[in-house]
């Protein structure tokens, strides 16, 4: 496994497989970078698929009531993270025909195009294309 330096984010989840399926299989925005288990531990890391944008998402299983309260609410009313994309309209068109949910249509802004995707936990994930 090649080691790349990049930005790392943490996502609290109630189910590892649900998160892997959404981020890797359904959206195809991430790839499974690490998935190892030990005694009482599991290390799950997703790698963002846009070349030149090294971003890793570390999944943590919520195991206490306080952690469970964070699932789907880490970003509050805002996007939990913003992912740079090469073509916002294309990704939206590709994903719109699936069971995935968005908060609305892509919006053209002075700096680019963006749309917000909802993950299965309720987090908002902003897909942003810069012009």
C-alpha positions in Angstrom: 0.0 0.0 0.0 1.5 3.3 -1.1 1.5 6.0 1.6 0.4 9.4 0.6 0.3 12.5 2.7 -3.1 14.2 2.8 -5.9 15.6 4.8 -7.7 13.2 7.1 -11.3 13.5 8.3 -13.2 11.4 10.8 -16.7 10.2 10.3 -18.7 8.6 13.2 -21.0 5.8 11.8 -23.4 3.3 13.2 -22.4 0.6 10.6 -19.1 0.3 8.8 -20.5 -1.7 5.9 -23.2 0.9 5.2 -20.6 3.7 5.1 -18.3 1.7 2.8 -21.2 0.8 0.5 -22.3 4.4 0.2 -19.0 6.2 -0.2 -17.2 3.5 -2.3 -19.8 1.5 -4.1 -22.8 3.9 -4.6 -21.1 7.2 -5.2 -17.7 5.8 -6.4 -16.1 9.0 -4.8 -13.9 6.9 -2.5 -12.0 3.7 -2.5 -11.4 1.4 0.4 -7.8 2.2 1.6 -7.6 0.1 4.7 -9.9 -2.3 6.4 -8.1 -4.2 9.2 -9.3 -5.8 12.4 -7.6 -6.6 15.7 -8.7 -7.5 19.1 -11.7 -5.3 19.6 -10.5 -2.8 17.0 -11.2 -2.2 13.4 -9.4 0.3 11.2 -11.4 1.5 8.2 -10.0 4.2 6.0 -11.4 5.5 2.7 -9.4 7.3 0.1 -10.9 10.1 -2.0 -10.7 9.2 -5.7 -9.9 12.7 -7.2 -6.2 12.8 -8.3 -4.3 15.6 -6.7 -6.8 15.9 -3.8 -5.4 13.5 -1.2 -8.2 13.1 1.4 -8.8 10.2 3.7 -11.9 9.5 5.6 -11.4 7.5 8.8 -14.6 5.7 9.9 -15.2 5.2 13.6 -18.0 3.0 15.0 -20.1 4.8 17.5 -20.1 2.7 20.6 -21.4 4.9 23.4 -24.6 7.1 23.6 -22.5 10.2 23.3 -20.8 8.9 20.1 -24.2 7.7 18.7 -25.6 11.2 19.2 -22.9 12.4 16.8 -23.8 10.1 13.9 -25.3 12.1 11.1 -24.9 15.4 13.1 -21.2 16.1 13.0 -21.6 19.1 10.6 -24.7 20.5 12.3 -26.8 22.4 9.7 -23.7 22.7 7.4 -21.8 20.3 5.1 -19.6 18.0 7.1 -17.0 18.3 4.4 -16.6 19.8 0.9 -15.1 17.5 -1.8 -13.6 19.1 -4.9 -14.9 17.5 -8.1 -14.0 17.8 -11.7 -17.5 18.0 -13.1 -20.3 18.7 -10.6 -23.2 18.5 -13.2 -21.9 15.1 -14.4 -21.6 13.6 -11.0 -25.1 14.9 -10.1 -26.6 13.5 -13.3 -24.9 10.1 -12.6 -26.1 9.9 -9.0 -29.5 11.5 -9.4 -30.9 8.4 -11.1 -30.0 6.2 -8.1 -31.5 6.0 -4.6 -29.2 8.7 -3.3 -30.6 12.0 -2.0 -29.5 15.6 -2.6 -30.7 18.7 -0.8 -31.4 20.3 -4.2 -30.2 20.8 -7.7 -26.6 21.9 -8.5 -26.1 25.7 -8.1 -23.9 27.9 -10.2 -22.1 30.4 -8.0 -19.5 33.1 -9.0 -16.7 30.7 -8.1 -18.1 27.4 -9.4 -20.8 24.8 -9.2 -21.9 22.9 -6.2 -24.5 20.4 -5.0 -25.0 18.8 -1.6 -25.4 15.1 -1.2 -26.9 13.4 1.9 -25.1 10.3 3.2 -27.1 7.5 4.7 -26.4 8.8 8.2 -27.8 12.3 7.5 -24.5 14.1 6.9 -24.3 16.7 4.2 -21.5 16.3 1.7 -20.9 19.2 -0.6 -19.5 18.5 -4.1 -17.8 21.6 -5.4 -16.4 22.3 -8.8 -14.3 25.5 -9.1 -14.3 27.5 -12.3 
